[in-house]
Amino acid sequence: MASRGRRGGAPDREDELRREERAEQQAPAPQGPVLPPPPPVDYGVFMQGLVQAMQTRAHTQAAL
């Protein structure tokens, strides 16, 4: 009878581990629609636009 208790104890531990793994996998699932990955960004063009906008703003403020 004691051997049955030992054998019965192992699957319980495995079940607990499996339940924890399932909970971890389900927890980070996003809620709502899944968005596609963003398009690649050309940072050179982005920086040129940013500098141009800052210069335009500086000229506008200087004119005022």
Buried (B, 14 or more C-beta within 10 A) or exposed (E): EEEEEEEEEEEEEEEEEEEEEEEEEEEEEEEEEEEEEEEEEEEEEEEEEEEEEEEEEEEEEEEE
